[in-house]
């Protein structure tokens, strides 16, 4: 049977499904939208200046959302939890990345864009403009939604996981016991049939002996 990457059927995940699926849908839509904007804005030299500028910024944004998408799947499927300090740091990085994008891109979307590169634009292209950095920051966005290690959500998931493991162990033990009992019954049945055959054979031999006399 085909299984999705990181598939862990039956496992209780610390990240709730409500948080996971809402983020997954939002990130997927934004990823497709930014990629489409990049294709439209950079696909024609006759496009308006604002559209071309939006298209140029859409490429690193697409890489960022791709990292966020992969990160959300990994955090959910691997049951990742993080310390509260790591969660706070990842959320701060996500906010900084968003603010940097807005401050850098918005001036170029206005009817009269600035001449040359502004300081926020230089900061953006020297950080998020690097594909690896954009990818890592996108993954940091996913970690920002991971439950805190030791939180009530994490403890509930761990207890549920322990109950699941114990239940599976009991089921496996019961299955082994039933299998052993079935094998014992089969052995007893074979022994009974063998004994019946020997008895029938003995009776047949006795009848032949008496007939000779």
C-alpha positions, -999 to 999 in steps of 0.1 A, spaced: 0 0 0 13 35 -9 20 57 20 26 95 21 60 108 33 62 109 71 30 89 73 24 76 108 -10 60 108 -27 58 142 -2 82 159 -15 111 180 1 143 167 8 172 192 -1 198 165 -39 198 163 -56 191 130 -74 224 131 -42 244 132 -24 221 107 -51 220 80 -59 257 83 -22 267 79 -17 241 52 -46 254 31 -35 291 36 1 285 28 -8 264 -3 -31 291 -17 -5 318 -10 22 297 -27 2 292 -58 -8 329 -58 28 342 -55 40 318 -82 13 329 -105 21 366 -98 58 359 -105 49 342 -138 26 371 -149 48 399 -137 80 386 -151 65 370 -182 61 401 -203 82 432 -208 51 452 -216 36 446 -181 31 477 -160 60 487 -137 41 479 -106 32 444 -118 68 437 -128 79 449 -94 54 426 -77 65 397 -99 101 402 -89 93 401 -52 70 371 -57 98 347 -64 115 348 -30 80 349 -14 72 317 -33 103 301 -20 94 312 15 59 297 13 74 265 -2 96 262 29 66 269 51 46 242 33 73 215 37 78 227 73 41 223 83 40 188 69 72 178 87 61 194 120 28 177 119 40 143 107 70 141 130 50 153 160 75 181 166 73 202 198 96 231 206 106 251 237 87 282 243 118 304 235 121 287 201 85 292 193 87 329 203 119 334 182 103 317 152 72 339 155 93 370 158 112 360 126 80 355 108 67 389 118 101 405 108 100 388 74 65 400 67 73 436 78 105 436 57 85 424 27 58 451 31 82 479 37 104 469 8 78 461 -18 49 485 -12 68 517 -24 74 500 -58 37 492 -61 27 529 -59 19 549 -91 52 568 -86 78 542 -74 111 554 -59 142 557 -81 168 531 -74 169 508 -44 156 519 -11 172 508 22 144 483 30 146 469 -5 184 464 -1 177 447 33 150 424 17 172 413 -12 202 407 9 182 384 32 150 370 18 163 374 -17 187 345 -10 167 313 -17 183 293 12 174 321 36 139 324 23 135 286 26 148 285 62 126 314 72 96 296 58 105 265 78 107 288 109 71 299 102 61 263 105 80 258 138 62 289 151 30 268 151 45 238 167 32 231 202 54 240 232 72 211 248 55 202 280 23 221 272 -11 207 279 -15 199 242 19 181 242 11 161 274 -23 151 261 -8 138 229 19 119 248 -6 103 271 -28 94 241 3 79 224 11 59 255 -24 46 257 -23 37 220 10 18 224 -3 -1 254 -35 -9 236 -16 -22 206 6 -43 229 -24 -58 245 -40 -66 212 -8 -82 199 -6 -102 231 -42 -113 228 -36 -122 191 -5 -143 201 -25 -161 228 -53 -168 204 -29 -181 178 -12 -203 204 -45 -217 215 -55 -223 179 -22 -242 173 -28 -262 205 -63 -272 193 -50 -282 159 -23 -303 175 -48 -320 198 -72 -326 169 -44 -341 148 -34 -363 178 -70 -374 183 -73 -383 146 -40 -402 147 -52 -421 178 -85 -429 161 -66 -442 130 -44 -464 152 -74 -477 171 -92 -485 138 -61 -501 124 -57 -522 156 -93 -534 154 -88 -543 117 -58 -564 126 -77 -581 154 -105 -591 131 -81 -606 105 -64 -626 132 -96 -641 145 -108 -650 110 -76 -671 104 -84 -692 134 
